[in-house]
Amino acid sequence: MEESILLQSQGFQVKELMDIYHRELGVVAAKVMKNELFDVNEWDVAGILNNDPHNMCPFIVRNILAKKFDKMTVILMEFANLGNLKNIADTNVYIPIPLVRVIMKQILQGLIYIHSKGIVHRDIKGANILMHNPLNTGRIIMKIADFGVVKILTEAQRSALMSVAGTSAFMSPELLLGNDNELKTADAKVDVWSFGILIYQIVTHTFPFNPKQIIRNQKVFIRPYSIIDDDLWDLLVQMLAFDRKDRISAEDALKHPFFTSQQALSEITQEQRQLAQTAQIEKQNGNQQISEFDTDPQYNFPLADV
């Protein structure tokens, strides 16, 4: 209630706590927190990403502005209108391989982008992958959200000492090792591990590891019957390599046969091709909101498939 009153006092029309309308910004999401809980690191990330507006990745939730009040801080960000990927991961609904491929391509592209900016998310999980259907497009865009526990690396760093942060079920071995109070040497591949866990969960509706046992007992995992596609299994094995030095990067993951093979190309659906073709026509007609990914059928997730 206090958050709602604060937003209304600043000229926002509150529909739901985090879904608000502002006459200049339109529909945006608002993250409201007590001042002592505001992490300036999250806003630093917004500054890094917003410094490159012409190449802004569509698979990232963009923070618009932040403002501190007497007791509260409000961060305004892009609004995503279809909830998050956890809603899909927690169901027992079968997700066809072509759609798994689209989800992976979108999020891997988002990871490549933030990693290129020296940003390690450290809390990739279903709840932090938002889904958005741009008005009148018929497609879904996955967006990486919640940069509250990120680690920012300098240009000279390939890895850094990191504190334990994130959600244990999705946390990489290098962060789980040892005492929680110790700093651990880690790099951007912690995000690849977490995303590998999420995809495994979406496909199998289970987790490959018990985070309490993984360090001491379980450094390999058994292929479940539900993962039929050989290329997907091979990619997951590389994403979930116990040693980060053996783990595939997000950039190399996108080059894997799961995305590039003839089988992958043959499994592009007619709906994906139609969405890409429509986007291409809109781009030719001057729609500047169309990205290079909108015109690529492999990046198109049809709304009708949800």
Residue, then its C-alpha position, 0 to 999 in steps of 0.5 A: m500500500e505504501e508503495s502504491i501511494l508513493l507511485q500515485s503521488q508522483g503522477f503514476q496510475v497504478k494498475e498493479l503494484m509493478d505495472i504502472y502508466h506514466r503520461e510521458l513513458g507509457v506502460v512501464a514496470a516499477k521496482v519499489m524498495k526501501n532506500e537501505l535495500f537499493d543496490v547502486n550496483e544495479w543502477d551502475v549496470a543500467g548506465i553501462l547498458n544504456n551507454d550503447p543505445h543504438n546496439m541495445c540488445p532486445f533480450i535485456v530488460r532496460n532500466i529507464l530511470a531511478k529516483k530516491f524519495d524519503k524512504m523509498t527508491v523507485i526504479l522504472m524499467e521496461f514492462a514485460n506483459l507475459g510473466n516469466l519463464k518460471n511459469i513455464a519451467d514449473t509446469n509439466v507441459y512439453i516444450p517442443i525442441p524448436l521452441v526450446r531452441v528459440i528460448m536458448k538463442q534469445i537468452l544466449q544472445g542476451l548473455i553474450y551482450i552483457h558479458s561483452k560489457g563486462i557484466v556477469h549476472r550471477d542469478i540466471k533462473g526462470a523468475n529472472i527471464l521475463m516474457h514480452n509480447p510487443l503489441n500486434t507482433g504475434r511473437i514473444i521476446m525473452k528478457i533477462a531481468d534483475f541485475g541486483v547481484v551482478k559482478i562488473l569486470t574491468e576490461a583487463q579481467r577475464s575472471a574475478l573474485m566473487s562472493v556467493a550470490g544467486t539461487s543455490a539450485f542454479m549456482s555453479p560449482e565454483l560458487l558453491l565450493g568452500n565457505d559461503n563467506e569466502l570469495k571465489t574465482a569465477d567468470a561469466k561462465v557462471d551464467v552459462w551453468s545457471f542457464g544450462i540448469l534452467i533449460y534442463q529443468i524446462v525440458t525434463h521438469t527436474f533438476p540435474f543435480n542436488p546443489k547440496q550433493i554436487i560438490r562432494n559426490q556428483k560431478v557428472f549427470i545421467r542423460p534422462y529419457s526425456i532428452i531425445d535430441d543428441d545435439l541438445w544433450d551434447l550442448l547441455v553437457q558442455m554448459l554444465a561442465f563441472d570445471r569452468k575451464d571446460r565449460i562452453s561460453a555463451e558465444d560458443a554455445l550459439k555456434h553449437p550444432f544444436f543451432t547450426s545443423q541441417q536438422a536445426l534449420s529444417e525444424i524452423t516452423q512455418e509460423q517462425r518464418q511467417l513472423a520473420q517475413t512480416a518483420q522484414i516487410e515492416k523494416q522495409n516500410g521504415n519501422q525502426q523498432i524492428s531488430e535484426f533478430d526479428t527478421d531471423p526466423q530462428y529467433n522468433f517465438p510465436l505467441a500462439d505456441v504459448 
